[in-house]
Amino acid sequence: MKSSSAPRPLRIHYSEAFCLPSGPETVTKSRLVAQAVRRHLPSVEIVAPAPATKEELLAVHEASYLEKVFGADGGSTALGEWSEPLLASILATTGGVRDAVDEALRSGRSGSLSSGLHHAGRSYGTGYCTLNGLALAVVRALERVPSVGVLDLDAHCGGGTADILAQDPRVRLVDVSVSSFDQWTPSDPRRHHLRIVKRPDQYLEAVDEALGRLEGVSFLIYNAGMDAHGEAGGLEGVDTAIIRERERRVVAWAESRHVPVIFALAGGYRWAGLTLEQVADLHLETVKAFAA
């Protein structure tokens, strides 16, 4: 008689260090997402990541920039005035994406309740993004696999990720946005793809096209922005049903191809009138899809 074992429950990464008492959604919403996960998805395991270190960040950021971030010149962040708690938050969220890679290589999928990643370039931070945890996760994955795809479905383009990774032939960058902020030009259309969607009825088709561009990658990093949602700062007409279907398609694509996959929260804002709790509920859709 064959023995069988249940799949390992989804393990995701979060710690209280991610959050500050006040500030933009980037440093406040993940606590509410974690609370919603514990309330609605009790089988999901939440573990604290190790903070990213200056030494490992040298693989994706210039040393002179890191000196500024770490406070040698008074501190520099894309999230406001430098402080030790803010630096701790940035390092924790960056480390969460890296640790998610290790977990996905063991169990097939993972994630981190991290935001503030894809606009940070090799020598700069912008758009609430100080360190590029997506790029650090790519570096981590490439220690074990031959190729990595980055699927960025945040409302805004991931120009910082392209600045760091576009020249690496082992990396494929695929970006579907609803805003031209941080737009970048694919240097190699065979490996990279950027589409800015202007109509909600074209959004899921653009996601399918993007997934098609990722065929053959060995690992997938998914920047699951909720700010594409019309009520979270994105494209009017992109609603919760569309977002829910988007998450289902991404997870189904990775599962059907046996590609390990991780997610990060990315953007989701109160600009269009949502409460922070409602923004957190949108992000919960990603965790639900990964836990299904």
C-alpha positions as CSV (number, residue, x, y, z in Angstrom):
1,M,0.0,0.0,0.0
2,K,1.4,3.3,-1.0
3,S,2.0,5.9,1.7
4,S,0.9,9.4,1.2
5,S,1.5,12.7,3.0
6,A,-0.5,15.9,3.0
7,P,1.0,18.9,1.3
8,R,3.0,21.1,3.6
9,P,0.8,24.1,4.7
10,L,1.7,27.4,3.2
11,R,4.4,29.2,5.1
12,I,4.8,33.0,4.6
13,H,7.0,35.6,6.2
14,Y,6.2,38.5,8.4
15,S,7.3,40.1,11.7
16,E,6.2,43.0,13.8
17,A,9.4,44.8,12.6
18,F,7.7,45.2,9.2
19,C,5.4,47.9,10.6
20,L,5.6,51.3,12.1
21,P,2.9,53.0,14.2
22,S,2.2,55.5,11.4
23,G,3.3,56.2,7.8
24,P,2.3,55.2,4.3
25,E,0.6,51.9,3.6
26,T,4.0,50.4,2.8
27,V,4.9,50.3,6.5
28,T,1.5,49.9,8.1
29,K,-0.8,47.5,6.2
30,S,1.1,44.2,6.6
31,R,0.1,44.0,10.3
32,L,-3.5,44.0,9.2
33,V,-2.8,41.4,6.5
34,A,-1.1,39.2,9.0
35,Q,-4.1,39.5,11.4
36,A,-6.5,38.7,8.6
37,V,-4.4,35.6,7.6
38,R,-4.5,34.4,11.2
39,R,-8.3,35.0,11.4
40,H,-9.4,33.5,8.0
41,L,-6.5,31.1,7.1
42,P,-5.4,29.5,10.3
43,S,-3.5,26.7,8.4
44,V,-1.1,29.3,7.0
45,E,2.1,29.5,9.0
46,I,3.6,32.9,9.6
47,V,7.3,33.0,10.4
48,A,9.7,35.9,11.1
49,P,12.4,36.3,8.5
50,A,16.0,37.2,9.2
51,P,16.7,40.9,8.2
52,A,18.7,41.5,5.1
53,T,22.3,42.4,5.7
54,K,24.5,45.1,4.1
55,E,26.9,42.4,2.9
56,E,24.3,40.5,0.9
57,L,22.7,43.6,-0.5
58,L,26.0,44.5,-2.2
59,A,24.8,41.9,-4.8
60,V,22.0,44.3,-5.9
61,H,22.9,47.8,-4.7
62,E,26.0,50.0,-5.0
63,A,28.1,50.2,-1.8
64,S,27.9,54.1,-1.8
65,Y,24.1,53.9,-1.8
66,L,24.0,51.3,1.0
67,E,26.2,53.6,3.1
68,K,23.5,56.2,2.8
69,V,20.7,53.8,3.6
70,F,22.4,52.4,6.6
71,G,22.9,55.8,8.1
72,A,26.6,56.6,7.5
73,D,25.6,60.0,6.0
74,G,22.6,60.7,8.2
75,G,20.4,58.0,6.6
76,S,18.5,58.0,3.3
77,T,15.2,56.2,2.6
78,A,12.4,56.5,0.0
79,L,9.8,56.3,2.9
80,G,10.6,59.5,4.7
81,E,13.0,60.6,7.4
82,W,15.5,58.0,8.4
83,S,15.2,56.3,11.8
84,E,16.4,53.1,13.3
85,P,12.9,51.6,13.4
86,L,12.4,52.5,9.7
87,L,15.7,50.9,8.7
88,A,14.7,47.8,10.7
89,S,11.4,47.7,8.8
90,I,13.1,48.0,5.4
91,L,15.7,45.3,6.2
92,A,13.0,43.0,7.6
93,T,10.7,43.3,4.6
94,T,13.6,42.8,2.3
95,G,14.7,39.7,4.2
96,G,11.2,38.3,4.0
97,V,11.3,38.1,0.2
98,R,14.7,36.4,0.3
99,D,13.6,33.9,3.0
100,A,10.5,33.1,0.9
101,V,12.8,31.9,-1.8
102,D,14.3,29.3,0.5
103,E,10.9,28.1,1.6
104,A,9.6,27.8,-2.0
105,L,12.6,25.8,-3.0
106,R,11.6,23.4,-0.2
107,S,7.9,23.3,-0.6
108,G,6.9,24.8,-3.9
109,R,5.4,28.1,-2.8
110,S,5.8,30.8,-0.2
111,G,5.5,34.5,0.2
112,S,6.2,37.6,2.3
113,L,3.9,40.3,3.5
114,S,6.5,42.8,2.1
115,S,6.0,46.0,0.1
116,G,8.2,48.8,-1.1
117,L,10.5,46.9,-3.4
118,H,10.4,47.3,-7.2
119,H,11.1,51.0,-7.7
120,A,14.5,50.8,-5.9
121,G,17.4,50.7,-8.4
122,R,21.0,49.8,-8.0
123,S,22.0,53.3,-6.7
124,Y,18.7,54.9,-5.7
125,G,15.4,54.6,-4.0
126,T,12.1,56.1,-5.0
127,G,8.3,55.5,-4.9
128,Y,8.3,54.2,-1.3
129,C,11.0,51.7,-2.3
130,T,14.4,51.9,-0.6
131,L,15.8,48.4,-1.2
132,N,14.9,46.0,-4.0
133,G,13.9,42.8,-2.2
134,L,12.7,41.3,-5.5
135,A,16.2,41.6,-6.9
136,L,17.7,40.1,-3.8
137,A,15.3,37.2,-4.1
138,V,16.4,36.7,-7.7
139,V,20.0,36.5,-6.6
140,R,19.1,34.0,-3.9
141,A,17.1,31.8,-6.3
142,L,19.9,31.8,-8.9
143,E,22.2,30.1,-6.4
144,R,20.0,27.0,-6.9
145,V,18.2,27.3,-10.2
146,P,19.2,28.2,-13.7
147,S,16.6,30.9,-14.5
148,V,14.2,33.2,-12.7
149,G,11.1,35.1,-13.9
150,V,9.8,38.2,-12.2
151,L,6.1,38.8,-12.8
152,D,5.2,42.3,-11.7
153,L,1.5,43.1,-11.6
154,D,1.7,46.2,-9.4
155,A,-0.2,49.2,-10.8
156,H,3.2,50.9,-11.5
157,C,6.1,49.7,-13.6
158,G,9.1,48.1,-11.9
159,G,11.9,50.3,-13.3
160,G,14.1,49.7,-10.4
161,T,14.1,45.9,-10.9
162,A,14.9,46.4,-14.5
163,D,17.8,48.7,-13.6
164,I,19.4,46.0,-11.5
165,L,18.5,42.8,-13.4
166,A,17.8,43.5,-17.1
167,Q,21.3,42.6,-18.3
168,D,21.4,39.2,-16.6
169,P,20.6,36.6,-19.3
170,R,19.3,34.2,-16.6
171,V,16.4,36.6,-15.7
172,R,13.1,37.3,-17.4
173,L,11.2,40.5,-16.4
174,V,7.5,40.6,-17.2
175,D,5.6,43.7,-16.2
176,V,1.8,44.5,-16.6
177,S,0.9,47.9,-15.2
178,V,-2.0,50.4,-15.4
179,S,0.3,53.4,-14.9
180,S,3.4,54.7,-16.7
181,F,5.1,55.6,-13.4
182,D,8.7,54.1,-13.4
183,Q,8.3,52.9,-17.0
184,W,11.3,51.1,-18.4
185,T,12.2,49.9,-21.9
186,P,12.8,46.2,-22.4
187,S,16.4,45.9,-23.6
188,D,15.8,42.4,-25.0
189,P,12.1,41.8,-26.1
190,R,12.9,38.0,-26.1
191,R,13.4,38.0,-22.4
192,H,11.6,41.1,-21.1
193,H,8.0,42.4,-21.6
194,L,6.2,45.6,-20.4
195,R,2.5,46.4,-21.1
196,I,0.5,49.3,-19.7
197,V,-3.2,48.4,-19.7
198,K,-5.7,51.2,-20.2
199,R,-9.0,49.2,-20.4
200,P,-10.3,46.9,-17.6
201,D,-11.6,44.4,-20.2
202,Q,-8.1,43.9,-21.4
203,Y,-6.5,43.3,-18.0
204,L,-6.7,39.6,-17.6
205,E,-5.8,39.0,-21.3
206,A,-2.6,41.0,-20.6
207,V,-1.9,38.9,-17.5
208,D,-2.3,35.7,-19.7
209,E,0.1,37.2,-22.3
210,A,2.6,38.0,-19.5
211,L,2.4,34.4,-18.2
212,G,3.0,33.1,-21.7
213,R,6.3,35.2,-21.8
214,L,7.5,33.2,-18.7
215,E,7.4,29.8,-20.2
216,G,10.5,27.8,-19.3
217,V,11.7,29.7,-16.2
218,S,12.8,27.6,-13.2
219,F,11.5,29.9,-10.5
220,L,8.8,32.7,-10.3
221,I,8.8,35.8,-8.2
222,Y,5.4,37.5,-8.2
223,N,5.0,41.1,-7.2
224,A,1.2,41.0,-6.4
225,G,0.2,44.7,-6.3
226,M,-3.4,45.4,-5.3
227,D,-3.1,49.0,-6.5
228,A,-4.2,47.8,-10.0
229,H,-7.7,47.6,-8.4
230,G,-9.8,50.6,-9.3
231,E,-10.6,51.3,-5.7
232,A,-7.0,50.9,-4.4
233,G,-5.4,53.5,-6.7
234,G,-5.5,51.8,-10.1
235,L,-7.6,51.3,-13.2
236,E,-11.3,52.0,-12.9
237,G,-13.2,48.8,-13.6
238,V,-10.6,46.4,-12.3
239,D,-12.6,45.0,-9.4
240,T,-12.1,42.4,-6.7
241,A,-13.5,39.6,-9.0
242,I,-10.8,40.4,-11.6
243,I,-8.1,40.5,-9.0
244,R,-9.2,37.2,-7.5
245,E,-9.1,35.6,-11.0
246,R,-5.7,37.2,-11.6
247,E,-4.3,35.5,-8.5
248,R,-5.9,32.2,-9.4
249,R,-4.3,32.2,-12.9
250,V,-0.9,33.0,-11.6
251,V,-0.9,30.2,-9.0
252,A,-2.4,27.8,-11.5
253,W,0.2,28.6,-14.1
254,A,3.1,27.9,-11.6
255,E,1.4,24.8,-10.2
256,S,0.7,23.2,-13.6
257,R,4.4,23.7,-14.6
258,H,5.8,22.7,-11.2
259,V,7.6,26.0,-11.0
260,P,8.4,27.2,-7.4
261,V,6.7,30.5,-6.8
262,I,6.7,33.3,-4.2
263,F,4.7,36.5,-3.7
264,A,5.3,39.9,-2.2
265,L,2.4,42.2,-1.4
266,A,3.5,45.3,-3.4
267,G,1.2,48.3,-3.7
268,G,-2.3,48.9,-2.4
269,Y,-3.4,52.3,-1.2
270,R,-6.3,54.3,0.3
271,W,-6.1,56.9,-2.5
272,A,-9.5,56.1,-3.9
273,G,-11.3,56.0,-0.5
274,L,-10.6,52.5,0.9
275,T,-9.8,52.0,4.6
276,L,-6.5,50.3,5.5
277,E,-8.5,47.3,6.6
278,Q,-10.1,47.1,3.1
279,V,-6.7,47.3,1.5
280,A,-5.5,44.5,3.7
281,D,-8.5,42.4,2.7
282,L,-7.5,42.8,-1.0
283,H,-4.0,41.6,-0.2
284,L,-5.6,38.6,1.5
285,E,-6.8,37.4,-1.9
286,T,-3.2,36.6,-2.8
287,V,-2.6,34.6,0.3
288,K,-5.9,32.7,-0.2
289,A,-4.8,31.8,-3.8
290,F,-1.4,30.6,-2.6
291,A,-2.9,28.6,0.3
292,A,-5.7,26.9,-1.8
